Amino acid sequence: MISPFLVLVIGTCLTNSLVPEKEKDPKYWRDQAQQTLKYALRLQNLNTNVAKNVIMFLGDGMGVSTVTATRILKGQLHHNPGEETRLEMDKFPYVALSKTYNTNAQVPDSAGTATAYLCGVKANEGTVGVSAATQRTQCNTTQGNEVTSILRWAKDAGKSVGIVTTTRVNHATPSAAYAHSADRDWYSDNEMPPEALSQGCKDIAYQLMHNVKDIEVIMGGGRKYMFPKNRTDVEYEMDEKSRGTRLDGLNLIDIWKNFKPRHKHSHYVWNRTELLALDPYAVDYLLGLFEPGDMQYELNRNNVTDPSLSEMVEIAIKILSKNPRGFFLLVEGGRIDHGHHEGKAKQALHEAVEMDQAIGKAGVMTSLEDTLTVVTADHSHVFTFGGYTPRGNSIFGLAPMVSDTDKKPFTAILYGNGPGYKVVGGERENVSMVDYAHNNYQAQSAVPLRHETHGGEDVAVFAKGPMAHLLHGVHEQNYIPHVMAYAACIGANQDHCASASSAGGPSSPGPLLLLLALLPVGILF
């Protein structure tokens, strides 16, 4: 039996030929570093304009290990080794870390974190748009503890607003932008306990249509929560699980239409063909619900019925950018999280690649001078990759050695827990006997769970545009919307905005403000 160490040495020697010729010359690395240094020095000229527009990209479950693996995958999809590739978010000049814990949870969920990065207040696990005084599932702890989001602040300031997601539009992340709920799972009244209904709490889909009635763009999944119980779905007529869920008999699509002024152009669409047929510059309000539940994974997407995240983002920006006062847009790559929960790393990473493409599309359509763009995650996952893999190794491939304990091969990607735990004949499954490159392959995990869990480590925050430099170092997650609001001169903290134009156009706050913005918080307070 050849030792694992010898296998590693042999593998390393064989892969030396994979090293690009230019990388063997020290000058390549020195020149690259000097170019990066010159770029960094230019960042001393801070962008202190007012942000007319704010775009927030939220990769649900996109921890740092997911970002790195996505970078490699993106490169390999373009027939490169992958490690040297730059994601669109990698190009952002400012990077920070966000502490993701909920007020009652060391390892958070997507609801409490959404309340933090959208409403500026940390909250309990499982609750959206409410403070930590609200207890999960307890409707009677909601009233008086509601907190508003940056979407509401932007709307109150006269900006257009939009929500684009690959999950249900009433899922945890988007719901914190408009709803106040003691339970993230109250998608419609069908999912609510009788006690909560009797106490007057409203489901999240209802709140989407009533709390902020003039959201210009809403796109994602979640169609079934808008229709009466057992109403047949327009796309999946024979599927009972796709039928309407509402017990109150309301048709929320009709309510959405009736709320819109007659002189405005409002459109409800349910498939990609209808969406792409629209002239976005002639649309004032758009509601697109493309699936009964969450949207399909990007790898499984039907190109006729379901638009990509990039396509939805492009149309959203075209509609929102007509407002001279600017806009706020929340974009969620929500199914990164679902892929990880299912142990399907290939699905998760392709979702992340698509979100990065959407980030690039938004960058082309907007300007650094007046648009603040923030990319972050709500939490991480117990997802990792390692095993001393050689340069250019398929991100979904095997490590170059076998285990020195059970003498079996293993994939570079592994999970700390989840559904990929498999024992065959009393031993760990031999992955060389299965198709580990399959789209739905469930990577091996150390602990068996039906659903893999979130991770508790900090996540990255990438920022570019006006006041992006205020995202630096290590922050509490709830700091993020305060920065976005400060940059856009919306919300409560507008003392620095006296010189800004009423239209929210670019304006420099001046040297005193700049000095105050850079001082440590402890000096100011």
N, C-alpha and C positions, 0 to 999 in steps of 0.2 A: 504494500500500500504506500503510495507516494504521500509524503506529509503535506498538510495544507500550506505550510510555509513555502515549500518547494514549488507547489502549484502557483502560489502568488508570485514568486520570483520569476518563474518561467513565463507566466502571463504578462508580467511587467515588461520583460525583455521583448516578447512578441509584439507588444503594443507600442513600443518606442517608435515604430514606423508610422504610427498614427499621429505623432507630433508634427504639426505643420512646420515646414522648413523655416519659415520666418521666425517662429518662436524659439528656435535654437540659437538665435543671435541675440546676445544681451542688449544690443542697440534697440531692438524692437520693443522690449519692455521698458527701457529707459525713456524712449521717445513717447511711448504711450503714457507713462507716468507724468512726463513734463507737459503734455497736452492737457491732461486732467488737472494738473496744478494750475495752468493758465486759466482754465475754465473756472476753477474754484476761486481764484483771485478776483475774477470778474464779478463774483457773487457779492463782493463787498459793496457794490452799487445796488442797494436794496430797492425792491419794487414796493413802494409805499402808496401806490394808487389805490383808489377805492375800487373794490371788485363789483363791477356791474352785474356779473354773472358768477354763480357758484355751482360747481358740479361736484357731487360726492359719489365716488364709486366704492361700493362696499362688497368685498369678496367674502361671502359668508363661509367661515371656517378656513380662510386663507392664511394660515400661519406661515412663519418664515420658511419652514421646510417645504411647504407647498409652493411658495413663491420660487424657491430655488429649483425644485423639480419641474415647475412650469417653464422656467427659463430654459432648462435643458431640453424639454420636450419641444418647445417652440423652435429651437435651433435644429433639432433632429428632424422635425417636420419639413425643414428647408434643406435637409441633406447635409447638415453640418454636425460636428461633434456635439455641440449644444452648450457646453459649459461657458463658452466665451460670448454667447448670445446676450443681447440686451433686450429686456422687456421694455415696453413703453413706460411702465412705471419706474423702471431702473433709470430712466433718463431724467426723472424729476430731480431738481437740485437739492431739495430739503427732505430729510428723513428723520423720523422720530420713532420712539417706542410708546405703545399705549398699554397701560395696566388695565386688564379686562375684568377683574373680579366684580361680581355683583355685591350688593350690600349684605346679602345673606349667603353668598356662595363663593368659595375659593376658586372653583372652576365654574365659569358662568354659562348661561344659556343665551340664545339670540334675542330674547325679548328684553331682559334687563339691560343687556349691552346696547340694544337699539335705543332704548330710552336715554342712555348715557350719551351716545354720540349724536343723537338728534335733538334731544331736549335739554341737554346740559346738566342733567341730574342723575346720579347713580340710583339704581332701583333694585328691588328684589327680583330674584329669578322667576321667570314666567309671567311677569306683569309688563304692560306696555303703556307708556304715556301717563304714568302715575308715579308719585314719590314712594319712598321706602315705607311710608306710613300705611300703604295699601298692602294687604296680605293676599297672597295668591288664592284664588277661588272665592274670596270673601267679598261679595258685591257691596255689602254695607260698609266697607272700608274705603270705597272709591271716592265718594262725594267729598269735595273740598281738598282732595289730594291730587287733582289733575295737574299735569304740567304740559305746557305747549312746546312745539318743536320749531326748528328753524324753518321748516316749510311754512308754518303759520306766520312766523315773523316776516318771512319774505313776502307772503301774500298780503299781510297787513301794510307792508311798505309799498305796495303797488306793483310788485314784480309778478311775473307769471311763474307757475310752479308745475313740476311734473314728477311722476313716479314711474320707473321702468324696472321690472323684475322678471326673473326666470322662474320664480315661485308663484304661489297665489298672491294676488294683490292685497289680500287680507292676512298674509303670513306675518311672522314676527317682525321682520325688518321693516317692510313698508308700513305696517300698522302703527308703529310708534310715531310716524310722521303726522297722523291725523286722529288716532283713536286714543281712548282712555279706558283700559280694560284690566280688571283684576285677574284675567286669565287669557293668555295668548291663544288658547285653543277654542275660544268662543267665536269661531269663524262665522257661524250663522246662529239663529236662535235654536236650531236643532241640536247644537252641541252644548247648549247652556242648561244648567240644572234649573228645575222649577223655582227654587228659592231665589236664584239670581234674577229670573224673569219677574217674579212677583215683587221684588225689591226695586224694579225699575231699571236695571242695567240693560244696555243694548248690545247686541252682537257687533262684531267688528265690521262686517260687510255693511250693515245698516249705518254705522258711524262713517264709513267711507263716503256714503252718499249724502250724509246730513251734516257732519261736523264742519267740513270745509267744502262748501257746495260748488265752488268755482275752481277746482283743480283743473288746469287746462289739459294735462296729459296723464292718462292712467293706462299702463300697458303691462300685461302679464297673464297669469292663469287665474283660476278661481271662479269660472263661469257658473258652476252649479250652486254656489252660495247666493246667487243673485235671483234665483227663480223659486217659485213655490214647490213644495214637496212633491216629488215624483214627476215633475215636468220633464218630458223627454229632451235630451240634449240634442242640439242641432247637428252635431258631428257624429256622436256615438249613440245612435238611436236604440240599439239593442242592449246597451250596457247599463244595467241598473245602477251601478256605482257612480255613473256620470249624471244621473238625474238630479233635478232640483232638490234642495234640502230645506227650504224655508217653511216653518210651521205657521208663520203669520200670513201666508198667502200673498205676500208682496212680490211684485216684479220690480226689482231695484233698477233694472235697465230702463224701464219706462219712467221711473221716478227720476233717474239721472237725466233723461231727455227732457222731462217736463220742467226741471229746474233751470234749464238753459234759456237765455233770452231768445225771442223769436228772430231777432235780426242777426243773431250769431250763427255761424256754421258749425253744427255739432254732428259728430259721426261716431256711431258704434260699429265696430267691425269684429269679426270672430275668426278670420283667417288671413294668411299672408297675402293672398291674391287681392282681397279687398283693401288691405292696408297699403300695398304698393300702388294700387290704382288711384289713391288719393293724391291731390295736389296739396302738400302740407302747408304751402303759403296761403292757401284758401281755407284752411281749417282753423277754427277758433278753439274747439274743444274736441278731444279724442278719447274715446274709451275703447280699448282693445283687449278682449278676453279670449285667448287663443286655445285654452284647454279647460276642461271642467275642474281640474285640480292644478297641480304644478305643471309647468311646461315640460316638454320632453327634454331629455339630455341632448346636448348638441350632437353627439355621435348617433343618436337615434332620430333626430329631427326630420320631420316630413317637410320638404322644401316647398310644398304647395300650401299646406295649411298653417305651418308655424314659422314665423319670422325668426331670424337670429337676433341675438342681443345687439350686435352691431347695427343691424337694420333698424331696430326699434329706437336705438339711441340717435341715429342719424335723423329719423323722422321727428323725434321729440325735440331735438335742438332746432330744427327748421321751424317748427310750430312756435316754440317758446321764444326764439330770438326775434320775433316780430315786435315784441314789447320794448319800447325805447328805454324803459326803466330796468330792463334786464330780467334775469330769471334765476330760479333755484331748481336744480334737477338732481333727484336721487336715483342712482342706478345700482341695482343689486345683481351680482352674479350669485344667485342664491343656491344653485344646485351643486356648487363645489362642495358645500356642506353635506348634501344628501349622498353624493358619491362616496365621501369618506365614511359616513355613518354605515353605508352598506358594504364597506370594505373594498369598494370598486375604485381603485386609485386611477385607473385609466379614464373612467368617466369624470372623476373629479378634476383631473389635470386638464382634460380637454375643455371642460367648462371654464377653467381659469385662463387657458389660452384664448378662448373666445372673448372673455371679459377684457383681456389685454388688447385685443384687436379693437374692441369698442372704445377703450381709452385712447388708442391711436386715432380713431375716427373723430372723437370729440376734440382731440388736439388740433386736427387739421381744420375743423370747423370754427374754432374759437381763437382768441388772441391772448397771449401771456399778459398783455397790457391791461386787460380789463376782466379777465376770467380766472378766478381761483379754482383750481382743481385739486381735490384731495382723494387719495386712494388709500383705503385701509381695510381691516378685517374686524369682525366683531369678537372673534376668538380663534383659537387654533384647534388642532386635532392631534390625537396620539399617532400621527403619521410620521414615518421616518424613512430615510434611505441611506444605505451604507454598505459595508462589506468590502471595502478597498477595491471598488470597481475601477477599471482602467478608463482612461480618457475616451470619450465617445461611446462608452457602453450604453446600450439601450436603457433608457430610464426604467423600462419595464422588464429588463433582462435579469439574468442570474449574476450573482457575485462570482468572482473567478476562483473560488475555492469551495470545498465542501465543509460542513461543520466538523470540527475536531472532536465532537462528542458523539453525534449519531451518524456521522459519515454520509450525510445526505446533502444535496445542493440546496441553496436557498436564493430567493429573489432579493435584489437590492432593496426593494420597497417592502416594508413590513409595518404592522400596526401593533401598538401596545396591547390593545384589546379589540374585540370585534368578532364578526361572524366567520372570519377566515381561519379560525382555530380548527384544525382537523387532525384526527388520530386514525390511522389505518393499521390494523393488526397490532394495536398497542403501541405504535410508534408514530412520530410526526410524518405526515404525508410527504412522499417523494415528489417534489414539484416538477421534476423532469418528466413525470408520467402524465402531466396535465397540460392544457394549453394556457400557460400563464400570460400569454400575450392577448388573450381574448378580451373584448371590451368589458365583459362582466365578470372577469376573473376576480375572485376575492382573495386579496393578499393575506398571507399567513399572519396570525396574531398570537401574542403570548398568552392571553387570557380569553376564554370563550365568552362572548356576549352576543345577543341577537343583533344589537346595534352598537357600533363603535362609539366611543365617547369623545367629547371635546377635550382639548388640552388647556392647561391653565397658564401657560407662559405668555409673556408680552407679545404683542403683534406689531408689525411695522405700520407706520403712517408715512405716505409719500405725498409731497405737496409742491405745487408750482403756481406762479401767478402772484397777484397782489397779496402782500402780507404773509406769504407762504413761510417766510423765515421765522414766524412766531411758532411754528411747529418744529421743535428742536428738542433734543434730550429725551428724557423719560417723563411722560405725563399721565395723569389720571385720564381715563377714556372720556369722561364728561367734559374735559377741557376743549375737545375738538370743535363742537358747535359754537362755543364762545369765540374761538378764533375766526371761524367762518362768518359769524355775525359781525364781529368787529371789522373784518376786512370789507364787508359789504355795507356797513353802516345801517344795519337793521337790528331789531331786538332792543334790549334794555340799555346797552352800553353804547350810546351815540354821542358822548360828550366831545369826542374828537372829530365829529363830522360837520362842524359849523361851516367849513370851507368847501364842503362837497356840494355839487350842483344838485338841484332838485330832481334831476333825471338819473342821479346816481352815476354820473360819468366820472372818468378818472380825475383825481385831484390829490395832490400831495398834502398830507397832514402836517408837514413841516418838521424841522429838526428837533424841536422840544418833544413832540409826540414820539418821534422815532427813538429818541433817547429813552423815554419812559417805557416804550414797548420792549426795549432790549434789557431793561433792568430786571434783576431777579425779583420774583413776586414778593419775597420777604422784605425787600427794601421799600416797596410801595405800600404794603399793608402791615 
